[in-house]
Amino acid sequence: MPILTVIAIYFILWWTVLFIVLPLGYRSQREEGEVTLGTVESAPAKFRGGRVILLTTVISAAIYLAYHLASAYFGIGISSIPNIVPRFPQ
């Protein structure tokens, strides 16, 4: 697989996983009872960006590794997914 394809797949996967990981462990300022003046109550009390990036990277790498193993060693790919839309005769 060309390196640019690998980078593109991982990039898209990383951003998708980021939006899944982002709300994990989220606590709002209202829940903590410490609302900073000038912010909304639903703002994060403590944003842990490093933790989010690290967790996203690890999960994305594991998912990409599973995809790579399935496609390279077992021959499972996008073409293996059954067609949902039936083919009509013309």
N, CA, C and O atoms as a GROMACS GRO file, in nm:
protein
  360
    1MET      N    1   0.085  -0.116   0.000
    1MET     CA    2   0.000   0.000   0.000
    1MET      C    3   0.091   0.124   0.000
    1MET      O    4   0.184   0.132   0.080
    2PRO      N    5   0.064   0.219  -0.088
    2PRO     CA    6   0.147   0.341  -0.093
    2PRO      C    7   0.141   0.419   0.040
    2PRO      O    8   0.039   0.419   0.108
    3ILE      N    9   0.251   0.484   0.073
    3ILE     CA   10   0.262   0.553   0.202
    3ILE      C   11   0.160   0.666   0.214
    3ILE      O   12   0.109   0.691   0.324
    4LEU      N   13   0.130   0.736   0.105
    4LEU     CA   14   0.031   0.843   0.113
    4LEU      C   15  -0.109   0.789   0.142
    4LEU      O   16  -0.188   0.855   0.209
    5THR      N   17  -0.138   0.671   0.093
    5THR     CA   18  -0.266   0.608   0.124
    5THR      C   19  -0.274   0.572   0.272
    5THR      O   20  -0.377   0.593   0.336
    6VAL      N   21  -0.167   0.519   0.325
    6VAL     CA   22  -0.161   0.485   0.467
    6VAL      C   23  -0.180   0.611   0.552
    6VAL      O   24  -0.256   0.609   0.649
    7ILE      N   25  -0.112   0.719   0.516
    7ILE     CA   26  -0.123   0.844   0.591
    7ILE      C   27  -0.264   0.899   0.582
    7ILE      O   28  -0.319   0.946   0.682
    8ALA      N   29  -0.325   0.894   0.464
    8ALA     CA   30  -0.460   0.947   0.446
    8ALA      C   31  -0.562   0.867   0.528
    8ALA      O   32  -0.649   0.926   0.592
    9ILE      N   33  -0.552   0.736   0.525
    9ILE     CA   34  -0.645   0.651   0.601
    9ILE      C   35  -0.628   0.677   0.751
    9ILE      O   36  -0.727   0.690   0.824
   10TYR      N   37  -0.503   0.684   0.796
   10TYR     CA   38  -0.479   0.707   0.938
   10TYR      C   39  -0.526   0.846   0.980
   10TYR      O   40  -0.581   0.862   1.089
   11PHE      N   41  -0.507   0.946   0.896
   11PHE     CA   42  -0.550   1.083   0.926
   11PHE      C   43  -0.701   1.091   0.943
   11PHE      O   44  -0.750   1.151   1.039
   12ILE      N   45  -0.774   1.030   0.852
   12ILE     CA   46  -0.921   1.031   0.862
   12ILE      C   47  -0.966   0.952   0.984
   12ILE      O   48  -1.056   0.995   1.056
   13LEU      N   49  -0.904   0.839   1.009
   13LEU     CA   50  -0.937   0.757   1.125
   13LEU      C   51  -0.907   0.832   1.255
   13LEU      O   52  -0.986   0.825   1.349
   14TRP      N   53  -0.794   0.902   1.260
   14TRP     CA   54  -0.755   0.975   1.380
   14TRP      C   55  -0.858   1.083   1.414
   14TRP      O   56  -0.896   1.097   1.530
   15TRP      N   57  -0.902   1.159   1.315
   15TRP     CA   58  -1.000   1.265   1.340
   15TRP      C   59  -1.135   1.208   1.381
   15TRP      O   60  -1.204   1.267   1.463
   16THR      N   61  -1.173   1.096   1.325
   16THR     CA   62  -1.298   1.032   1.363
   16THR      C   63  -1.293   0.986   1.508
   16THR      O   64  -1.387   1.006   1.584
   17VAL      N   65  -1.183   0.923   1.546
   17VAL     CA   66  -1.166   0.874   1.683
   17VAL      C   67  -1.156   0.991   1.780
   17VAL      O   68  -1.201   0.981   1.895
   18LEU      N   69  -1.098   1.102   1.737
   18LEU     CA   70  -1.088   1.219   1.824
   18LEU      C   71  -1.224   1.263   1.875
   18LEU      O   72  -1.240   1.294   1.993
   19PHE      N   73  -1.323   1.267   1.787
   19PHE     CA   74  -1.456   1.310   1.829
   19PHE      C   75  -1.526   1.207   1.916
   19PHE      O   76  -1.624   1.240   1.983
   20ILE      N   77  -1.480   1.085   1.915
   20ILE     CA   78  -1.533   0.983   2.005
   20ILE      C   79  -1.466   0.994   2.142
   20ILE      O   80  -1.532   0.977   2.245
   21VAL      N   81  -1.337   1.024   2.145
   21VAL     CA   82  -1.260   1.030   2.269
   21VAL      C   83  -1.281   1.162   2.343
   21VAL      O   84  -1.274   1.166   2.466
   22LEU      N   85  -1.307   1.269   2.271
   22LEU     CA   86  -1.314   1.402   2.330
   22LEU      C   87  -1.408   1.412   2.451
   22LEU      O   88  -1.368   1.474   2.550
   23PRO      N   89  -1.528   1.356   2.449
   23PRO     CA   90  -1.614   1.370   2.567
   23PRO      C   91  -1.583   1.275   2.683
   23PRO      O   92  -1.645   1.286   2.788
   24LEU      N   93  -1.489   1.182   2.666
   24LEU     CA   94  -1.457   1.089   2.775
   24LEU      C   95  -1.395   1.164   2.892
   24LEU      O   96  -1.298   1.238   2.874
   25GLY      N   97  -1.448   1.147   3.010
   25GLY     CA   98  -1.396   1.211   3.129
   25GLY      C   99  -1.429   1.359   3.139
   25GLY      O  100  -1.370   1.430   3.221
   26TYR      N  101  -1.521   1.406   3.058
   26TYR     CA  102  -1.558   1.547   3.056
   26TYR      C  103  -1.637   1.584   3.181
   26TYR      O  104  -1.733   1.515   3.217
   27ARG      N  105  -1.597   1.691   3.246
   27ARG     CA  106  -1.671   1.746   3.360
   27ARG      C  107  -1.684   1.895   3.335
   27ARG      O  108  -1.586   1.964   3.309
   28SER      N  109  -1.807   1.944   3.341
   28SER     CA  110  -1.831   2.086   3.316
   28SER      C  111  -1.800   2.168   3.440
   28SER      O  112  -1.786   2.116   3.551
   29GLN      N  113  -1.790   2.299   3.419
   29GLN     CA  114  -1.766   2.388   3.533
   29GLN      C  115  -1.884   2.385   3.629
   29GLN      O  116  -1.866   2.399   3.750
   30ARG      N  117  -2.004   2.367   3.577
   30ARG     CA  118  -2.123   2.359   3.663
   30ARG      C  119  -2.114   2.236   3.753
   30ARG      O  120  -2.146   2.244   3.872
   31GLU      N  121  -2.070   2.122   3.696
   31GLU     CA  122  -2.059   2.000   3.776
   31GLU      C  123  -1.951   2.013   3.884
   31GLU      O  124  -1.964   1.957   3.993
   32GLU      N  125  -1.846   2.086   3.853
   32GLU     CA  126  -1.738   2.105   3.950
   32GLU      C  127  -1.773   2.213   4.052
   32GLU      O  128  -1.713   2.218   4.160
   33GLY      N  129  -1.871   2.299   4.020
   33GLY     CA  130  -1.910   2.405   4.112
   33GLY      C  131  -1.820   2.526   4.109
   33GLY      O  132  -1.826   2.610   4.198
   34GLU      N  133  -1.736   2.536   4.006
   34GLU     CA  134  -1.643   2.648   3.994
   34GLU      C  135  -1.655   2.710   3.856
   34GLU      O  136  -1.580   2.674   3.765
   35VAL      N  137  -1.749   2.801   3.840
   35VAL     CA  138  -1.770   2.867   3.710
   35VAL      C  139  -1.681   2.990   3.704
   35VAL      O  140  -1.694   3.081   3.787
   36THR      N  141  -1.591   2.994   3.606
   36THR     CA  142  -1.501   3.107   3.586
   36THR      C  143  -1.578   3.222   3.526
   36THR      O  144  -1.658   3.203   3.434
   37LEU      N  145  -1.555   3.341   3.576
   37LEU     CA  146  -1.623   3.459   3.527
   37LEU      C  147  -1.593   3.480   3.379
   37LEU      O  148  -1.478   3.478   3.337
   38GLY      N  149  -1.698   3.501   3.299
   38GLY     CA  150  -1.683   3.524   3.156
   38GLY      C  151  -1.693   3.399   3.072
   38GLY      O  152  -1.680   3.407   2.950
   39THR      N  153  -1.716   3.283   3.134
   39THR     CA  154  -1.732   3.159   3.058
   39THR      C  155  -1.871   3.102   3.084
   39THR      O  156  -1.938   3.137   3.180
   40VAL      N  157  -1.912   3.013   2.995
   40VAL     CA  158  -2.042   2.948   3.013
   40VAL      C  159  -2.026   2.833   3.112
   40VAL      O  160  -1.917   2.780   3.132
   41GLU      N  161  -2.137   2.795   3.174
   41GLU     CA  162  -2.132   2.689   3.275
   41GLU      C  163  -2.096   2.553   3.216
   41GLU      O  164  -2.045   2.466   3.286
   42SER      N  165  -2.124   2.535   3.086
   42SER     CA  166  -2.098   2.405   3.024
   42SER      C  167  -1.954   2.391   2.974
   42SER      O  168  -1.920   2.287   2.917
   43ALA      N  169  -1.871   2.491   2.993
   43ALA     CA  170  -1.730   2.482   2.952
   43ALA      C  171  -1.659   2.378   3.037
   43ALA      O  172  -1.694   2.357   3.153
   44PRO      N  173  -1.557   2.312   2.980
   44PRO     CA  174  -1.485   2.211   3.058
   44PRO      C  175  -1.415   2.273   3.179
   44PRO      O  176  -1.359   2.382   3.170
   45ALA      N  177  -1.419   2.203   3.290
   45ALA     CA  178  -1.352   2.251   3.410
   45ALA      C  179  -1.201   2.237   3.395
   45ALA      O  180  -1.126   2.329   3.426
   46LYS      N  181  -1.157   2.122   3.347
   46LYS     CA  182  -1.014   2.096   3.324
   46LYS      C  183  -1.001   2.025   3.191
   46LYS      O  184  -1.043   1.910   3.177
   47PHE      N  185  -0.944   2.091   3.093
   47PHE     CA  186  -0.925   2.028   2.963
   47PHE      C  187  -0.789   1.961   2.961
   47PHE      O  188  -0.687   2.026   2.984
   48ARG      N  189  -0.788   1.834   2.935
   48ARG     CA  190  -0.664   1.757   2.932
   48ARG      C  191  -0.633   1.720   2.787
   48ARG      O  192  -0.658   1.607   2.744
   49GLY      N  193  -0.578   1.815   2.714
   49GLY     CA  194  -0.552   1.797   2.572
   49GLY      C  195  -0.450   1.689   2.542
   49GLY      O  196  -0.464   1.614   2.446
   50GLY      N  197  -0.346   1.681   2.624
   50GLY     CA  198  -0.243   1.579   2.603
   50GLY      C  199  -0.299   1.439   2.618
   50GLY      O  200  -0.266   1.349   2.540
   51ARG      N  201  -0.384   1.420   2.718
   51ARG     CA  202  -0.446   1.289   2.741
   51ARG      C  203  -0.536   1.252   2.624
   51ARG      O  204  -0.537   1.137   2.580
   52VAL      N  205  -0.613   1.349   2.574
   52VAL     CA  206  -0.704   1.325   2.462
   52VAL      C  207  -0.624   1.287   2.337
   52VAL      O  208  -0.661   1.192   2.267
   53ILE      N  209  -0.517   1.359   2.308
   53ILE     CA  210  -0.436   1.332   2.189
   53ILE      C  211  -0.369   1.196   2.199
   53ILE      O  212  -0.367   1.120   2.102
   54LEU      N  213  -0.313   1.165   2.316
   54LEU     CA  214  -0.247   1.035   2.335
   54LEU      C  215  -0.346   0.920   2.321
   54LEU      O  216  -0.317   0.821   2.254
   55LEU      N  217  -0.460   0.931   2.385
   55LEU     CA  218  -0.561   0.825   2.378
   55LEU      C  219  -0.613   0.808   2.235
   55LEU      O  220  -0.635   0.696   2.189
   56THR      N  221  -0.633   0.920   2.166
   56THR     CA  222  -0.679   0.915   2.026
   56THR      C  223  -0.576   0.846   1.938
   56THR      O  224  -0.611   0.764   1.853
   57THR      N  225  -0.449   0.878   1.958
   57THR     CA  226  -0.342   0.818   1.878
   57THR      C  227  -0.332   0.668   1.902
   57THR      O  228  -0.315   0.591   1.808
   58VAL      N  229  -0.341   0.626   2.027
   58VAL     CA  230  -0.330   0.483   2.060
   58VAL      C  231  -0.448   0.406   2.002
   58VAL      O  232  -0.430   0.300   1.942
   59ILE      N  233  -0.569   0.456   2.020
   59ILE     CA  234  -0.687   0.388   1.968
   59ILE      C  235  -0.686   0.383   1.817
   59ILE      O  236  -0.720   0.280   1.757
   60SER      N  237  -0.648   0.493   1.753
   60SER     CA  238  -0.641   0.497   1.606
   60SER      C  239  -0.538   0.399   1.553
   60SER      O  240  -0.561   0.331   1.453
   61ALA      N  241  -0.423   0.391   1.621
   61ALA     CA  242  -0.320   0.296   1.578
   61ALA      C  243  -0.369   0.152   1.590
   61ALA      O  244  -0.341   0.070   1.502
   62ALA      N  245  -0.442   0.121   1.696
   62ALA     CA  246  -0.495  -0.015   1.714
   62ALA      C  247  -0.598  -0.048   1.607
   62ALA      O  248  -0.599  -0.159   1.553
   63ILE      N  249  -0.685   0.046   1.576
   63ILE     CA  250  -0.787   0.024   1.472
   63ILE      C  251  -0.720   0.009   1.336
   63ILE      O  252  -0.759  -0.078   1.258
   64TYR      N  253  -0.620   0.093   1.307
   64TYR     CA  254  -0.553   0.083   1.179
   64TYR      C  255  -0.476  -0.049   1.168
   64TYR      O  256  -0.473  -0.110   1.062
   65LEU      N  257  -0.414  -0.092   1.276
   65LEU     CA  258  -0.342  -0.219   1.275
   65LEU      C  259  -0.439  -0.334   1.247
   65LEU      O  260  -0.407  -0.424   1.170
   66ALA      N  261  -0.556  -0.332   1.308
   66ALA     CA  262  -0.657  -0.435   1.282
   66ALA      C  263  -0.702  -0.432   1.136
   66ALA      O  264  -0.718  -0.537   1.073
   67TYR      N  265  -0.722  -0.311   1.083
   67TYR     CA  266  -0.759  -0.298   0.941
   67TYR      C  267  -0.648  -0.352   0.851
   67TYR      O  268  -0.674  -0.423   0.754
   68HIS      N  269  -0.525  -0.317   0.882
   68HIS     CA  270  -0.412  -0.362   0.799
   68HIS      C  271  -0.397  -0.514   0.803
   68HIS      O  272  -0.374  -0.577   0.700
   69LEU      N  273  -0.409  -0.571   0.921
   69LEU     CA  274  -0.399  -0.717   0.931
   69LEU      C  275  -0.513  -0.785   0.856
   69LEU      O  276  -0.492  -0.886   0.788
   70ALA      N  277  -0.634  -0.731   0.868
   70ALA     CA  278  -0.748  -0.790   0.798
   70ALA      C  279  -0.732  -0.780   0.647
   70ALA      O  280  -0.770  -0.872   0.575
   71SER      N  281  -0.677  -0.670   0.598
   71SER     CA  282  -0.665  -0.654   0.453
   71SER      C  283  -0.542  -0.725   0.397
   71SER      O  284  -0.550  -0.784   0.290
   72ALA      N  285  -0.430  -0.720   0.467
   72ALA     CA  286  -0.306  -0.777   0.413
   72ALA      C  287  -0.299  -0.929   0.429
   72ALA      O  288  -0.257  -0.999   0.337
   73TYR      N  289  -0.339  -0.980   0.544
   73TYR     CA  290  -0.320  -1.122   0.571
   73TYR      C  291  -0.445  -1.206   0.548
   73TYR      O  292  -0.435  -1.325   0.516
   74PHE      N  293  -0.562  -1.147   0.563
   74PHE     CA  294  -0.686  -1.223   0.548
   74PHE      C  295  -0.762  -1.187   0.422
   74PHE      O  296  -0.862  -1.252   0.390
   75GLY      N  297  -0.719  -1.086   0.349
   75GLY     CA  298  -0.783  -1.048   0.224
   75GLY      C  299  -0.919  -0.982   0.241
   75GLY      O  300  -0.998  -0.977   0.146
   76ILE      N  301  -0.946  -0.931   0.359
   76ILE     CA  302  -1.074  -0.865   0.384
   76ILE      C  303  -1.056  -0.717   0.354
   76ILE      O  304  -0.966  -0.652   0.408
   77GLY      N  305  -1.142  -0.663   0.269
   77GLY     CA  306  -1.134  -0.523   0.233
   77GLY      C  307  -1.270  -0.465   0.208
   77GLY      O  308  -1.372  -0.526   0.240
   78ILE      N  309  -1.272  -0.347   0.150
   78ILE     CA  310  -1.397  -0.280   0.120
   78ILE      C  311  -1.481  -0.363   0.023
   78ILE      O  312  -1.604  -0.366   0.034
   79SER      N  313  -1.417  -0.429  -0.070
   79SER     CA  314  -1.492  -0.509  -0.168
   79SER      C  315  -1.556  -0.633  -0.105
   79SER      O  316  -1.641  -0.696  -0.168
   80SER      N  317  -1.516  -0.669   0.016
   80SER     CA  318  -1.575  -0.784   0.084
   80SER      C  319  -1.709  -0.755   0.148
   80SER      O  320  -1.783  -0.846   0.184
   81ILE      N  321  -1.742  -0.627   0.161
   81ILE     CA  322  -1.869  -0.589   0.219
   81ILE      C  323  -1.979  -0.621   0.119
   81ILE      O  324  -1.969  -0.582   0.003
   82PRO      N  325  -2.084  -0.689   0.162
   82PRO     CA  326  -2.189  -0.722   0.066
   82PRO      C  327  -2.261  -0.596   0.017
   82PRO      O  328  -2.270  -0.496   0.087
   83ASN      N  329  -2.312  -0.605  -0.104
   83ASN     CA  330  -2.386  -0.493  -0.162
   83ASN      C  331  -2.520  -0.480  -0.092
   83ASN      O  332  -2.594  -0.577  -0.078
   84ILE      N  333  -2.552  -0.359  -0.050
   84ILE     CA  334  -2.679  -0.334   0.016
   84ILE      C  335  -2.786  -0.304  -0.089
   84ILE      O  336  -2.901  -0.347  -0.076
   85VAL      N  337  -2.748  -0.232  -0.192
   85VAL     CA  338  -2.840  -0.195  -0.297
   85VAL      C  339  -2.839  -0.306  -0.404
   85VAL      O  340  -2.733  -0.337  -0.457
   86PRO      N  341  -2.953  -0.364  -0.434
   86PRO     CA  342  -2.954  -0.471  -0.534
   86PRO      C  343  -2.926  -0.418  -0.675
   86PRO      O  344  -2.953  -0.302  -0.706
   87ARG      N  345  -2.871  -0.502  -0.756
   87ARG     CA  346  -2.845  -0.466  -0.896
   87ARG      C  347  -2.968  -0.503  -0.979
   87ARG      O  348  -3.012  -0.618  -0.978
   88PHE      N  349  -3.021  -0.405  -1.048
   88PHE     CA  350  -3.137  -0.428  -1.132
   88PHE      C  351  -3.096  -0.450  -1.276
   88PHE      O  352  -3.004  -0.383  -1.325
   89PRO      N  353  -3.162  -0.542  -1.345
   89PRO     CA  354  -3.128  -0.561  -1.487
   89PRO      C  355  -3.166  -0.438  -1.567
   89PRO      O  356  -3.263  -0.369  -1.537
   90GLN      N  357  -3.088  -0.411  -1.670
   90GLN     CA  358  -3.115  -0.292  -1.751
   90GLN      C  359  -3.196  -0.323  -1.873
   90GLN      O  360  -3.227  -0.234  -1.952
   0.00000   0.00000   0.00000
